[in-house]
Amino acid sequence: MIRPRYQNNKNFDIFFKKNVVAVGWSDFSFKDYNNIEDLFPEIGYLKNVAPTTAGKWKNQIRRFKHLKFEDRIIIPYYNSICLAIVQEEEIYSKEDYKYDQSNQRTVQYLKRNNDLI
């Protein structure tokens, strides 16, 4: 399951118009790290939060980074869900930095009669 940082029209527009899913952490480009564990020492504020919070955030990053080609994912969409299949490309979008949605992964949204499912 991947959800935008905030459930609002702008973040869903990023998802659906660009055929991506995204997570926050826009200060760091996940695609620059083959081993995501090498990123964690760079994220200084992980040291300034409770260990359980840091662990939760690291796990969110790990799950996103470890998405595999053709994994099936669920995207909560207001009071419903959308389904997607993960594609290969990882993107770091400077354009979406202001929405904290820079770390992106391409997906194919499943549709029926041109409507998302």
N, C-alpha and C positions, 0 to 999 in steps of 0.2 A: 504494500500500500504506500502510495506517495501522495502527499497533499501539499498544496502551495502553502507558503508561510502564512498568508492571510487568505481567507476565502472571500475574495472580492472579484468584481468583474475584470479589473486590470490583470490580476494574476491568472485568472482563467483564460483571458485573451492570450497571454504569453503561452500558456500550455497549448491551447487549441489552434491558434493561428500559426504557430511555429512547429506544431507536432512534436512537442517536447514535454518532459516532466522536469521539474526543477526543485532545488532546495536552496536554502539560504547559504550562509557562510561565504558571502560574495567577496570578502576580503582576500580569499584564497582560491586559486584555481585548482580544482581537484584533478583536472586532466594533466597537470604538470607533475603528478606523482604516480608512478607505477605501483609503488608500495604506499598505500594510504597511511600506514603507521608512521612514515617519515614526516607527514604533515603535522601530526599532533604537537610536537615540540615547538612548531612555528606559531601555534595558536596560543598566545600568551594568556588570554583570559580563561583558558581551561584550568590554569593553575590557581585562579582566584575564585573558584566556585566550589561548592561542596563536592566531595569525591563522587557521590551518587549522581549529581547533576552532570559532572564531567563525563562520567561513564555513559550516561544516557545520550549525551550529545555525540560522543565518539561512536557509539553504536548506530546512531542515525546516519552519520557520515559513512561508516563502514557499509551499512546496508545499501545506501545509494551507490557508492563506488563499486560494490560487488554485483550490481545488476548485470545479468548475462543476456546476450543476444537471444531473443525469442522468449525470454521470461514473460509470463503474463502478470499484469499488475492491475490494481484497483486504484482509482482516483476518486476520493470523496468529492462530490459536486453538489454543494448546498445540501438538500435533503435526499439526494440520490447518489448514484455512483456511475462512473464511466470505466470502461475496460480498455486496456491497451496492451500492445506487444512491444517489448523493448527492442530497439534497433541498435546498431553498432556505434554510432557516433556520439562522442562526448563533446560538449561545447562549453566554453566559458564565454558568456555574453556580457561584454562591458555595457552594452545598451540596456540591459536589464538590471544593472547594479543598483539603481535607485529604488528598485522594488525588492531588493535582496533575493533575486531569482537568477543569479549569474551562472551557477553550476547546473548545467542542463544535460539531459540525455534524450536523444531522439527516440520517438515511439511511433507506432502506427495505431491510431485510435480505431477501435472496432465500431463499425457503423452499420445500420440497417436503413435502407431507403434514404441515405445521406444524413441520417440522424445518428448522433452518438448513442452507443449502448453502454 
